[in-house]
Amino acid sequence: MSIGKVGIVFFSKNGATKQVAETIAEGINTQQPNSVLLVEVLSSEVVEGRYDNDDKLKSLDNCDAIIFGSPTYMGSPAAQFKSFMDASSDSYCKKAWRNKLAAGFTTGGSLNGEQQQTLLSFFTLACQHGMIWAGLDISKHIDDLGLNRTGSSIGLVASEDETTDSTNSHINSNDLQTAFYFGQRIASLVKRT
Ligand SMILES: Cc1cc2nc3c(=O)[nH]c(=O)nc-3n(C[C@H](O)[C@H](O)[C@H](O)COP(=O)(O)O)c2cc1C
């Protein structure tokens, strides 16, 4: 069976979202070694409000699955990541991401800081691209894994520990374990497609 490539495209200002992206990648690699493409959206790539790195955008065309990740800022994806979403309209016109698997994760400073809105933005983006959305399939009500403490099904919601200061973010350990599981889940779904 050929290895399905999984792109993880994310923005991170202070490192928390990056930590989650890397943990998802670790989970994927346990199922499918060397199959992850980590694509970091940088603030410097946003020029006059527009995302301006075609190579990074096009690198996702070759993936079988794309996972979107951003901190939640004021109840929606960070502007830097939104500029990437807007720039993906070129891939939309070419139907370049059509029928790929899609999933999403977000980080927040609060346990419930409207992170679901960010995931819904990713879901809408994926639907516009004709992608197939994969949510998070675990919860304390249906299994005894003890993961997904934030109880999100659309995708992964990870929050910072209360001890976090604004310059050095740390994601709650249960959320990181959930991220690892989420990576394994996406890898197993990619294997099936
Ligand atoms: C401008 C701004 C707006 C924010 N808005 C929210 C919010 O609406 N909900 C929330 O839970 N956290 C919010 N946060 C906290 C960030 O989402 C959180 O610190 C995140 O983990 C940062 O990710 P990073 O370390 O990858 O940059 C906000 C932070 C900033 C700087």
The ligand as a Tripos MOL2 file, in Angstrom:
@<TRIPOS>MOLECULE
LIG
   31    33     1     0     0
SMALL
NO_CHARGES

@<TRIPOS>ATOM
      1 C1         -5.4010   38.6640   19.8450 C.3       1 LIG1
      2 C2         -5.6870   37.4040   20.6340 C.ar      1 LIG1
      3 C3         -6.9900   36.9580   20.7230 C.ar      1 LIG1
      4 C4         -7.2780   35.7800   21.4300 C.ar      1 LIG1
      5 N1         -8.5730   35.3320   21.4650 N.ar      1 LIG1
      6 C5         -8.8460   34.1580   22.1030 C.ar      1 LIG1
      7 C6        -10.1800   33.6330   22.0900 C.ar      1 LIG1
      8 O1        -11.1020   34.1810   21.5000 O.2       1 LIG1
      9 N2        -10.4000   32.4750   22.7580 N.ar      1 LIG1
     10 C7         -9.3980   31.8050   23.4360 C.ar      1 LIG1
     11 O2         -9.6580   30.7620   24.0430 O.2       1 LIG1
     12 N3         -8.1140   32.2680   23.4250 N.ar      1 LIG1
     13 C8         -7.8260   33.4100   22.7670 C.ar      1 LIG1
     14 N4         -6.5320   33.8740   22.7220 N.ar      1 LIG1
     15 C9         -5.4550   33.0520   23.3140 C.3       1 LIG1
     16 C10        -4.7390   32.2360   22.2360 C.3       1 LIG1
     17 O3         -5.6320   31.5260   21.4090 O.3       1 LIG1
     18 C11        -3.8130   31.2180   22.8960 C.3       1 LIG1
     19 O4         -2.8770   31.9010   23.6910 O.3       1 LIG1
     20 C12        -3.1220   30.3270   21.8830 C.3       1 LIG1
     21 O5         -2.7130   29.1490   22.5300 O.3       1 LIG1
     22 C13        -1.8960   30.9730   21.2740 C.3       1 LIG1
     23 O6         -1.3360   30.0790   20.3390 O.3       1 LIG1
     24 P1          0.1930   30.1660   19.9210 P.3       1 LIG1
     25 O7          1.0400   29.9540   21.1590 O.co2     1 LIG1
     26 O8          0.3620   29.0610   18.9280 O.co2     1 LIG1
     27 O9          0.4380   31.5020   19.3050 O.co2     1 LIG1
     28 C14        -6.2270   35.0540   22.0540 C.ar      1 LIG1
     29 C15        -4.9060   35.5330   21.9630 C.ar      1 LIG1
     30 C16        -4.6370   36.6930   21.2600 C.ar      1 LIG1
     31 C17        -3.1990   37.1710   21.1480 C.3       1 LIG1
@<TRIPOS>BOND
     1     1     2 1
     2     2     3 ar
     3     2    30 ar
     4     3     4 ar
     5     4     5 ar
     6     4    28 ar
     7     5     6 ar
     8     6     7 ar
     9     6    13 1
    10     7     8 2
    11     7     9 ar
    12     9    10 ar
    13    10    11 2
    14    10    12 ar
    15    12    13 ar
    16    13    14 ar
    17    14    15 1
    18    14    28 ar
    19    15    16 1
    20    16    17 1
    21    16    18 1
    22    18    19 1
    23    18    20 1
    24    20    21 1
    25    20    22 1
    26    22    23 1
    27    23    24 1
    28    24    25 2
    29    24    26 1
    30    24    27 1
    31    28    29 ar
    32    29    30 ar
    33    30    31 1
@<TRIPOS>SUBSTRUCTURE
     1 LIG1         1 GROUP 0 **** ****
